[in-house]
């Protein structure tokens, strides 16, 4: 059985459209249940849930606003299925969206623990998510281009739509409720990877997402979530950033020669692994310094000042 777990907080019309698309494009013969966890909505969502007569649908109403991570964890605890499909209420499913994700999760060759997919913005039809990556400046960002390969191994995937086994979710400790509506999905991906459960993206699975309804960035809450993620997974993130910089330096070292004064530049550029580690550490310190300025935490400044 697949348990579709969907946390809610207002946006009733989006929830209704999502449910209609989920029902319409449910593969024939799939044993499933749909679990809604309402996080103190005030727009009629509770009354709508109570009016539903579908025996496949169950729901729970939080007595207080608990947030995205906790609402998902509550829904998973209710789930009867051995496979979980975690969905945002502002996505719209499409024909054959589920099959590539299921195939990847059940592939004995891949040994996948968690599978994401490609998401297009409802607002303009542009690709919004084809995985999560680290920018050269050490910032997490959504991949905006689709790889031609059917299965991609990204740095992480978004929680707006992910498929995984309930046993693995529980083993990983579920979503960390220390995060407040942000970064808990990336943290979960890292926890899976630490448990040797691989994270993939099924590029043939493509859905639509009302991004503007659920994503807010550059707020104090966003800074707090990012700082928590980077502090917990600093080595993991630094290693990835170092690999990224090594690839950049190997491809065109002369592009970066003006960052450092001579003769340091040539010594660094002749040893790209050392330079990439130095770049990663410096950029992480810059991020930590930035969060400190906004969150009133005293962290030692980095040694380089990048534009």
C-alpha positions as CSV (number, residue, x, y, z in Angstrom):
1,X,0.0,0.0,0.0
2,X,1.0,3.6,-0.7
3,X,0.2,6.2,1.9
4,X,-0.1,9.7,0.4
5,X,0.6,12.1,3.3
6,X,-0.4,15.7,2.7
7,X,0.0,18.5,5.4
8,X,-2.5,21.4,5.0
9,X,-2.6,25.0,6.2
10,X,-5.2,27.0,4.3
11,X,-5.3,27.3,0.5
12,X,-8.4,25.2,0.3
13,X,-8.9,25.6,-3.5
14,X,-5.3,24.5,-4.1
15,X,-5.9,21.4,-1.9
16,X,-9.1,20.5,-3.8
17,X,-7.3,20.8,-7.1
18,X,-4.4,18.7,-5.9
19,X,-6.8,16.0,-4.7
20,X,-8.7,16.0,-8.0
21,X,-5.4,15.5,-9.9
22,X,-4.3,12.8,-7.5
23,X,-7.5,10.9,-8.0
24,X,-7.5,11.4,-11.8
25,X,-3.9,10.1,-12.3
26,X,-3.9,7.4,-9.7
27,X,-2.5,4.2,-11.5
28,X,-5.1,1.5,-11.9
29,X,-5.0,-1.1,-9.2
30,X,-2.7,0.8,-6.8
31,X,-3.7,0.0,-3.2
32,X,-3.6,3.4,-1.4
33,X,-4.8,5.7,1.3
34,X,-4.7,9.5,1.4
35,X,-3.9,11.1,4.8
36,X,-4.5,14.8,5.3
37,X,-3.1,16.6,8.4
38,X,-4.7,20.0,8.9
39,X,-2.5,22.5,10.7
40,X,-5.1,24.9,12.1
41,X,-6.5,26.1,8.8
42,X,-9.0,29.0,9.0
43,X,-10.4,29.0,5.5
44,X,-13.0,26.2,5.6
45,X,-10.5,23.3,5.1
46,X,-11.6,21.5,8.3
47,X,-15.3,21.6,7.2
48,X,-14.3,20.4,3.7
49,X,-12.3,17.5,5.2
50,X,-15.3,16.5,7.4
51,X,-17.5,16.5,4.3
52,X,-15.4,14.0,2.4
53,X,-16.9,10.5,2.0
54,X,-14.1,8.7,0.3
55,X,-13.1,5.6,2.4
56,X,-9.5,5.9,1.2
57,X,-9.2,9.3,2.9
58,X,-8.4,9.9,6.5
59,X,-7.5,13.1,8.3
60,X,-6.3,14.6,11.5
61,X,-6.8,18.1,12.8
62,X,-3.9,19.6,14.8
63,X,-5.0,21.4,18.0
64,X,-2.2,23.9,17.5
65,X,-0.1,25.0,14.6
66,X,2.8,22.5,14.5
67,X,4.4,23.3,11.2
68,X,5.4,21.3,8.1
69,X,7.8,18.8,9.7
70,X,5.6,17.8,12.7
71,X,2.5,17.6,10.5
72,X,4.2,15.2,8.1
73,X,5.5,13.1,11.1
74,X,2.0,12.9,12.5
75,X,0.7,11.8,9.1
76,X,3.4,9.1,8.7
77,X,2.6,7.7,12.2
78,X,-1.0,7.3,10.9
79,X,0.1,5.7,7.7
80,X,-0.7,2.0,7.0
81,X,1.3,1.7,3.9
82,X,4.9,0.5,3.6
83,X,5.6,3.2,0.9
84,X,5.0,6.9,1.6
85,X,4.3,9.6,-1.0
86,X,4.8,12.9,0.7
87,X,3.1,15.7,-1.1
88,X,2.5,19.4,-0.8
89,X,-1.1,20.5,-1.0
90,X,-0.2,23.0,-3.8
91,X,1.1,20.5,-6.4
92,X,-0.8,19.3,-9.4
93,X,-0.2,15.7,-10.5
94,X,0.0,14.7,-14.2
95,X,-0.4,11.5,-16.2
96,X,2.1,8.8,-15.2
97,X,3.8,10.9,-12.6
98,X,3.9,8.1,-10.0
99,X,5.2,5.1,-12.1
100,X,8.8,6.4,-12.7
101,X,9.2,7.1,-9.0
102,X,7.9,3.7,-8.0
103,X,10.1,2.0,-10.5
104,X,13.2,3.8,-9.2
105,X,12.3,3.1,-5.5
106,X,11.8,-0.6,-6.2
107,X,14.8,-1.0,-8.5
108,X,17.2,-3.6,-7.0
109,X,20.1,-2.1,-9.1
110,X,19.6,1.5,-7.7
111,X,19.0,0.6,-4.1
112,X,17.1,3.8,-3.7
113,X,15.9,5.1,-0.4
114,X,14.2,8.3,-1.5
115,X,13.0,9.5,-4.9
116,X,12.1,13.0,-6.0
117,X,10.9,14.3,-9.4
118,X,10.8,17.3,-11.8
119,X,8.5,20.1,-11.0
120,X,7.3,23.0,-13.2
121,X,6.0,26.3,-12.0
122,X,2.2,26.6,-12.4
123,X,2.6,30.3,-12.8
124,X,4.7,30.3,-16.0
125,X,5.4,26.7,-16.9
126,X,9.2,27.0,-16.3
127,X,11.2,24.3,-14.6
128,X,11.3,25.0,-10.9
129,X,13.0,21.9,-9.5
130,X,15.1,19.1,-11.0
131,X,17.0,18.5,-7.8
132,X,18.9,20.6,-5.3
133,X,22.5,21.7,-5.8
134,X,25.1,23.9,-4.1
135,X,26.0,27.1,-6.0
136,X,29.7,28.0,-6.4
137,X,29.1,30.5,-3.5
138,X,27.8,27.8,-1.2
139,X,24.1,28.5,-1.4
140,X,21.5,25.8,-1.9
141,X,19.4,26.3,-5.0
142,X,17.0,24.4,-7.2
143,X,18.4,22.8,-10.4
144,X,16.5,24.5,-13.3
145,X,17.5,22.2,-16.2
146,X,16.4,18.7,-16.8
147,X,19.0,16.0,-17.4
148,X,18.3,13.6,-20.3
149,X,19.0,10.6,-18.1
150,X,15.9,9.0,-16.6
151,X,17.5,8.6,-13.2
152,X,19.6,11.4,-11.7
153,X,21.6,11.4,-8.5
154,X,21.2,14.9,-7.0
155,X,22.6,16.5,-3.9
156,X,19.1,16.5,-2.5
157,X,15.4,16.8,-3.5
158,X,12.5,18.9,-2.3
159,X,9.9,17.6,0.0
160,X,7.1,18.9,-2.2
161,X,6.9,15.5,-3.8
162,X,9.0,12.5,-2.6
163,X,8.6,8.8,-2.4
164,X,10.2,6.6,0.2
165,X,9.6,3.6,2.5
166,X,8.0,4.2,5.8
167,X,10.6,1.9,7.6
168,X,13.4,4.1,6.2
169,X,11.6,7.3,7.2
170,X,11.3,6.0,10.8
171,X,14.8,4.8,10.9
172,X,16.1,8.2,9.9
173,X,14.0,9.8,12.6
174,X,11.5,11.4,10.3
175,X,11.6,15.1,9.6
176,X,13.5,17.1,12.2
177,X,11.1,19.4,13.9
178,X,13.8,21.8,14.9
179,X,13.4,23.3,11.4
180,X,10.5,25.6,10.9
181,X,9.0,25.2,7.5
182,X,12.2,25.0,5.6
183,X,15.3,22.8,5.1
184,X,13.8,19.8,6.8
185,X,13.5,18.0,3.4
186,X,17.2,18.5,2.6
187,X,18.1,17.4,6.1
188,X,16.1,14.2,5.6
189,X,18.0,13.6,2.3
190,X,21.3,13.9,4.2
191,X,20.1,11.6,6.9
192,X,19.1,9.0,4.3
193,X,22.5,9.3,2.7
194,X,24.2,8.9,6.0
195,X,22.3,5.6,6.4
196,X,23.5,4.5,3.0
197,X,20.0,5.0,1.5
198,X,20.5,6.6,-1.8
199,X,18.6,9.7,-3.0
200,X,17.5,9.9,-6.7
201,X,15.4,12.0,-9.0
202,X,13.2,10.3,-11.6
203,X,13.3,12.8,-14.4
204,X,10.4,11.2,-16.3
205,X,8.1,12.0,-13.4
206,X,6.9,15.6,-13.9
207,X,4.4,17.5,-12.0
208,X,3.3,21.2,-11.5
209,X,3.8,23.3,-8.3
210,X,2.2,26.5,-7.1
211,X,5.6,27.7,-5.8
212,X,4.4,31.1,-4.7
213,X,1.9,29.5,-2.2
214,X,4.5,27.6,-0.2
215,X,8.0,29.0,-0.7
216,X,9.2,32.1,1.2
217,X,12.9,33.0,1.2
218,X,15.3,35.5,2.8
219,X,13.4,35.8,6.0
220,X,14.9,35.4,9.5
221,X,13.2,32.0,9.7
222,X,14.9,31.0,6.4
223,X,18.3,32.2,7.8
224,X,17.7,30.2,11.0
225,X,16.8,27.0,9.0
226,X,19.8,27.4,6.8
227,X,22.2,28.0,9.6
228,X,20.9,24.9,11.5
229,X,21.3,22.8,8.3
230,X,24.8,24.0,7.6
231,X,25.9,23.5,11.2
232,X,24.6,20.0,11.4
233,X,25.9,18.9,8.0
234,X,28.9,21.2,7.7
235,X,31.4,18.5,6.6
236,X,28.9,17.1,4.1
237,X,28.3,20.5,2.6
238,X,32.0,21.5,2.6
239,X,33.0,18.3,0.8
240,X,30.3,18.9,-1.9
241,X,31.4,22.6,-2.3
242,X,35.0,21.5,-2.5
243,X,34.2,19.0,-5.3
244,X,32.3,21.7,-7.2
245,X,35.2,24.1,-7.0
246,X,37.7,21.5,-8.0
247,X,35.6,20.9,-11.2
248,X,35.5,24.6,-11.9
249,X,39.2,25.1,-11.3
250,X,40.1,22.1,-13.4
251,X,38.0,23.4,-16.3
252,X,39.3,26.9,-16.3
253,X,41.9,27.8,-13.7
254,X,42.9,31.1,-15.3
255,X,39.4,32.4,-14.7
256,X,40.1,32.6,-11.0
257,X,43.7,33.7,-10.9
258,X,42.8,37.3,-10.1
259,X,41.2,36.4,-6.8
260,X,44.5,36.0,-5.0
261,X,47.7,38.1,-5.2
262,X,50.8,36.6,-6.8
263,X,52.6,34.4,-6.1
264,X,49.9,32.7,-4.0
265,X,47.6,32.5,-7.0
266,X,49.9,30.2,-9.1
267,X,50.7,28.0,-6.1
268,X,47.0,27.5,-5.4
269,X,46.0,27.0,-9.0
270,X,48.7,24.3,-9.4
271,X,47.1,22.3,-6.5
272,X,43.3,22.5,-7.2
273,X,42.3,20.1,-4.4
274,X,44.0,22.3,-1.8
275,X,42.5,25.4,-3.4
276,X,39.0,23.9,-3.6
277,X,39.1,23.0,0.1
278,X,40.3,26.5,0.9
279,X,37.5,28.0,-1.2
280,X,34.8,25.8,0.5
281,X,35.9,26.7,4.0
282,X,36.1,30.4,3.2
283,X,32.7,30.5,1.6
284,X,31.1,28.5,4.5
285,X,32.6,31.0,6.9
286,X,31.2,33.8,4.9
287,X,27.7,32.3,5.1
288,X,28.1,31.8,8.8
289,X,29.1,35.4,9.2
290,X,26.1,36.6,7.2
291,X,23.7,34.6,9.3
292,X,25.4,35.9,12.5
293,X,24.9,39.5,11.4
294,X,21.2,38.9,10.9
295,X,20.6,36.6,13.9
296,X,22.8,38.4,16.5
297,X,25.3,35.5,16.9
298,X,28.9,36.4,17.2
299,X,30.9,34.3,14.7
300,X,34.5,35.0,13.8
301,X,34.8,36.7,10.4
302,X,36.3,34.9,7.4
303,X,39.7,35.9,6.1
304,X,38.7,36.7,2.6
305,X,36.2,39.3,1.4
306,X,34.4,38.2,-1.7
307,X,32.3,40.6,-3.8
